Amino acid sequence: MSARRLHRWLGLMLGAWFVLVGLTGAVLVYWHALEAAELPTPAAGASLPLQQLYEAAAKHMNDVPWRFFAPDEHHAHARVFFLTDVGRRIVHLDPTTGAVQAVLAWRGAVVHWFYDLHANALSGRTGKLLVGLSALPLLVMLGLGLRLWLNRGAVPLRESIVPRRGLRGRRLLSHAHRVVGFWALLPLLIATITGLSLSFPDTTRGLLEPFTPHSPQFRVSAAKGTGAVNLDGAMAVVRTALPGWRLAWAEPPEDDAPEWLLVLLPEAQRWPSGRAAAYVNAASGRLEEVRLPDGVDHIRAWIMALHNGQAFGLAHRLAVIALGLVLVAMAMLGLLLWRRGRWLAAQPVPA
């Protein structure tokens, strides 16, 4: 099969799925804003202690939380996740008053559906595997498209890069498809490769580890504990050992793991950065260990930020949204080209 025919048939068979992935990805650029839009605006003022927010959620649900998310620049609410018999529940709290503003099941907000569709085709782990594997035919399509662009025959280089007026019919469609594809190639490659990496994180780590520096992974405190600590006390212990880090989320102690797990990010985070993980014994207040981010963690943070549109501010977010729309344009142009070609082939040959 020729490169042109393979490119065409991959597009016809999978183009609708690629468009769906691109559009849902464009929506998810403003994930937190869309989720927060369905909630009341938090009151102005200083945030309550973390433990007070944690306890307010636990009391409301009459259960032990699974994970506590502190308010940050992306989400003004404190969020506490619970794992229940009927699935995940998310309690959203006003950080100033501690009032419960909403209890949402997963997919209880519209943006959750967009995430599940984009990440796993609404099908859990099996869907995540299929979504990740679907990146491979897209990479093949992009490679074939580049090959066809390079072997454009008599088409001038300028006409393959710059939009041209005065074209009609199939030549107009071919020209538009070629120009849009040229400018979208690199962003599409970045989005596809980063998406593939996020779908297979363990494989990605295994591939990267031989080529990245290995800084010390664990550091154990020699100091004795100060006594039993709650979430705020655990954070105070961590801030002493790791100044300049802030809480991203926390997991409470369990019977078989009697430590607070605090996942941390740099406070002055100018560029994407890996997370640190600190373990503080809840009974003694002793800092048991700290896992510092290594080279792979930093690379994976960049991979996620590039895929989500979070690496370079507003311009990056708008570019990711535009890329979703570009996928629609490429699919429509390809479909129209195919239909135009079939119509021309069906015309009678002049005698």
FENDA-V863750 format. One record per residue. N is the residue number from 0. RES is the residue in three letters. NEAR is the number of other C-alpha atoms within 10 Angstrom. Layout:
n=N res=RES near=NEAR
n=N res=RES near=NEAR
This chain:
n=0 res=MET near=6
n=1 res=SER near=8
n=2 res=ALA near=13
n=3 res=ARG near=13
n=4 res=ARG near=11
n=5 res=LEU near=14
n=6 res=HIS near=21
n=7 res=ARG near=19
n=8 res=TRP near=13
n=9 res=LEU near=14
n=10 res=GLY near=20
n=11 res=LEU near=14
n=12 res=MET near=10
n=13 res=LEU near=14
n=14 res=GLY near=21
n=15 res=ALA near=15
n=16 res=TRP near=15
n=17 res=PHE near=21
n=18 res=VAL near=20
n=19 res=LEU near=18
n=20 res=VAL near=20
n=21 res=GLY near=24
n=22 res=LEU near=22
n=23 res=THR near=21
n=24 res=GLY near=25
n=25 res=ALA near=24
n=26 res=VAL near=17
n=27 res=LEU near=22
n=28 res=VAL near=19
n=29 res=TYR near=17
n=30 res=TRP near=19
n=31 res=HIS near=14
n=32 res=ALA near=14
n=33 res=LEU near=16
n=34 res=GLU near=15
n=35 res=ALA near=18
n=36 res=ALA near=10
n=37 res=GLU near=12
n=38 res=LEU near=15
n=39 res=PRO near=13
n=40 res=THR near=12
n=41 res=PRO near=18
n=42 res=ALA near=13
n=43 res=ALA near=10
n=44 res=GLY near=9
n=45 res=ALA near=9
n=46 res=SER near=17
n=47 res=LEU near=13
n=48 res=PRO near=13
n=49 res=LEU near=21
n=50 res=GLN near=14
n=51 res=GLN near=16
n=52 res=LEU near=26
n=53 res=TYR near=25
n=54 res=GLU near=17
n=55 res=ALA near=18
n=56 res=ALA near=28
n=57 res=ALA near=18
n=58 res=LYS near=12
n=59 res=HIS near=12
n=60 res=MET near=16
n=61 res=ASN near=10
n=62 res=ASP near=13
n=63 res=VAL near=19
n=64 res=PRO near=23
n=65 res=TRP near=19
n=66 res=ARG near=19
n=67 res=PHE near=26
n=68 res=PHE near=20
n=69 res=ALA near=21
n=70 res=PRO near=19
n=71 res=ASP near=12
n=72 res=GLU near=6
n=73 res=HIS near=11
n=74 res=HIS near=15
n=75 res=ALA near=19
n=76 res=HIS near=25
n=77 res=ALA near=24
n=78 res=ARG near=25
n=79 res=VAL near=27
n=80 res=PHE near=23
n=81 res=PHE near=21
n=82 res=LEU near=14
n=83 res=THR near=14
n=84 res=ASP near=6
n=85 res=VAL near=7
n=86 res=GLY near=9
n=87 res=ARG near=14
n=88 res=ARG near=20
n=89 res=ILE near=22
n=90 res=VAL near=23
n=91 res=HIS near=25
n=92 res=LEU near=26
n=93 res=ASP near=24
n=94 res=PRO near=25
n=95 res=THR near=17
n=96 res=THR near=16
n=97 res=GLY near=22
n=98 res=ALA near=16
n=99 res=VAL near=18
n=100 res=GLN near=15
n=101 res=ALA near=15
n=102 res=VAL near=18
n=103 res=LEU near=14
n=104 res=ALA near=17
n=105 res=TRP near=16
n=106 res=ARG near=14
n=107 res=GLY near=13
n=108 res=ALA near=16
n=109 res=VAL near=13
n=110 res=VAL near=22
n=111 res=HIS near=17
n=112 res=TRP near=16
n=113 res=PHE near=22
n=114 res=TYR near=19
n=115 res=ASP near=18
n=116 res=LEU near=20
n=117 res=HIS near=24
n=118 res=ALA near=24
n=119 res=ASN near=18
n=120 res=ALA near=21
n=121 res=LEU near=15
n=122 res=SER near=14
n=123 res=GLY near=12
n=124 res=ARG near=13
n=125 res=THR near=12
n=126 res=GLY near=17
n=127 res=LYS near=21
n=128 res=LEU near=17
n=129 res=LEU near=15
n=130 res=VAL near=23
n=131 res=GLY near=20
n=132 res=LEU near=14
n=133 res=SER near=16
n=134 res=ALA near=21
n=135 res=LEU near=14
n=136 res=PRO near=14
n=137 res=LEU near=21
n=138 res=LEU near=15
n=139 res=VAL near=14
n=140 res=MET near=20
n=141 res=LEU near=20
n=142 res=GLY near=16
n=143 res=LEU near=19
n=144 res=GLY near=21
n=145 res=LEU near=16
n=146 res=ARG near=13
n=147 res=LEU near=15
n=148 res=TRP near=17
n=149 res=LEU near=11
n=150 res=ASN near=10
n=151 res=ARG near=13
n=152 res=GLY near=9
n=153 res=ALA near=6
n=154 res=VAL near=11
n=155 res=PRO near=9
n=156 res=LEU near=12
n=157 res=ARG near=10
n=158 res=GLU near=13
n=159 res=SER near=22
n=160 res=ILE near=16
n=161 res=VAL near=15
n=162 res=PRO near=14
n=163 res=ARG near=13
n=164 res=ARG near=7
n=165 res=GLY near=5
n=166 res=LEU near=13
n=167 res=ARG near=10
n=168 res=GLY near=9
n=169 res=ARG near=16
n=170 res=ARG near=11
n=171 res=LEU near=17
n=172 res=LEU near=19
n=173 res=SER near=17
n=174 res=HIS near=21
n=175 res=ALA near=23
n=176 res=HIS near=20
n=177 res=ARG near=25
n=178 res=VAL near=18
n=179 res=VAL near=19
n=180 res=GLY near=22
n=181 res=PHE near=16
n=182 res=TRP near=14
n=183 res=ALA near=17
n=184 res=LEU near=15
n=185 res=LEU near=12
n=186 res=PRO near=15
n=187 res=LEU near=21
n=188 res=LEU near=16
n=189 res=ILE near=14
n=190 res=ALA near=23
n=191 res=THR near=20
n=192 res=ILE near=19
n=193 res=THR near=21
n=194 res=GLY near=20
n=195 res=LEU near=19
n=196 res=SER near=20
n=197 res=LEU near=19
n=198 res=SER near=21
n=199 res=PHE near=14
n=200 res=PRO near=12
n=201 res=ASP near=11
n=202 res=THR near=11
n=203 res=THR near=16
n=204 res=ARG near=15
n=205 res=GLY near=11
n=206 res=LEU near=12
n=207 res=LEU near=16
n=208 res=GLU near=14
n=209 res=PRO near=10
n=210 res=PHE near=10
n=211 res=THR near=14
n=212 res=PRO near=11
n=213 res=HIS near=12
n=214 res=SER near=10
n=215 res=PRO near=11
n=216 res=GLN near=12
n=217 res=PHE near=15
n=218 res=ARG near=13
n=219 res=VAL near=13
n=220 res=SER near=13
n=221 res=ALA near=10
n=222 res=ALA near=9
n=223 res=LYS near=11
n=224 res=GLY near=18
n=225 res=THR near=13
n=226 res=GLY near=12
n=227 res=ALA near=14
n=228 res=VAL near=21
n=229 res=ASN near=20
n=230 res=LEU near=22
n=231 res=ASP near=13
n=232 res=GLY near=18
n=233 res=ALA near=24
n=234 res=MET near=24
n=235 res=ALA near=15
n=236 res=VAL near=19
n=237 res=VAL near=23
n=238 res=ARG near=14
n=239 res=THR near=9
n=240 res=ALA near=14
n=241 res=LEU near=16
n=242 res=PRO near=11
n=243 res=GLY near=13
n=244 res=TRP near=19
n=245 res=ARG near=20
n=246 res=LEU near=22
n=247 res=ALA near=18
n=248 res=TRP near=18
n=249 res=ALA near=25
n=250 res=GLU near=19
n=251 res=PRO near=19
n=252 res=PRO near=19
n=253 res=GLU near=12
n=254 res=ASP near=6
n=255 res=ASP near=6
n=256 res=ALA near=12
n=257 res=PRO near=15
n=258 res=GLU near=24
n=259 res=TRP near=25
n=260 res=LEU near=24
n=261 res=LEU near=25
n=262 res=VAL near=20
n=263 res=LEU near=23
n=264 res=LEU near=20
n=265 res=PRO near=19
n=266 res=GLU near=11
n=267 res=ALA near=9
n=268 res=GLN near=10
n=269 res=ARG near=9
n=270 res=TRP near=14
n=271 res=PRO near=21
n=272 res=SER near=19
n=273 res=GLY near=19
n=274 res=ARG near=20
n=275 res=ALA near=23
n=276 res=ALA near=20
n=277 res=ALA near=27
n=278 res=TYR near=25
n=279 res=VAL near=28
n=280 res=ASN near=22
n=281 res=ALA near=24
n=282 res=ALA near=16
n=283 res=SER near=16
n=284 res=GLY near=22
n=285 res=ARG near=24
n=286 res=LEU near=25
n=287 res=GLU near=20
n=288 res=GLU near=18
n=289 res=VAL near=23
n=290 res=ARG near=16
n=291 res=LEU near=17
n=292 res=PRO near=20
n=293 res=ASP near=19
n=294 res=GLY near=17
n=295 res=VAL near=21
n=296 res=ASP near=20
n=297 res=HIS near=16
n=298 res=ILE near=17
n=299 res=ARG near=21
n=300 res=ALA near=18
n=301 res=TRP near=19
n=302 res=ILE near=20
n=303 res=MET near=18
n=304 res=ALA near=18
n=305 res=LEU near=21
n=306 res=HIS near=24
n=307 res=ASN near=22
n=308 res=GLY near=23
n=309 res=GLN near=19
n=310 res=ALA near=19
n=311 res=PHE near=13
n=312 res=GLY near=9
n=313 res=LEU near=10
n=314 res=ALA near=12
n=315 res=HIS near=18
n=316 res=ARG near=21
n=317 res=LEU near=13
n=318 res=ALA near=14
n=319 res=VAL near=26
n=320 res=ILE near=22
n=321 res=ALA near=16
n=322 res=LEU near=20
n=323 res=GLY near=21
n=324 res=LEU near=16
n=325 res=VAL near=20
n=326 res=LEU near=23
n=327 res=VAL near=19
n=328 res=ALA near=17
n=329 res=MET near=20
n=330 res=ALA near=20
n=331 res=MET near=17
n=332 res=LEU near=20
n=333 res=GLY near=22
n=334 res=LEU near=17
n=335 res=LEU near=15
n=336 res=LEU near=20
n=337 res=TRP near=17
n=338 res=ARG near=13
n=339 res=ARG near=15
n=340 res=GLY near=12
n=341 res=ARG near=11
n=342 res=TRP near=10
n=343 res=LEU near=12
n=344 res=ALA near=10
n=345 res=ALA near=9
n=346 res=GLN near=8
n=347 res=PRO near=7
n=348 res=VAL near=7
n=349 res=PRO near=4
n=350 res=ALA near=3
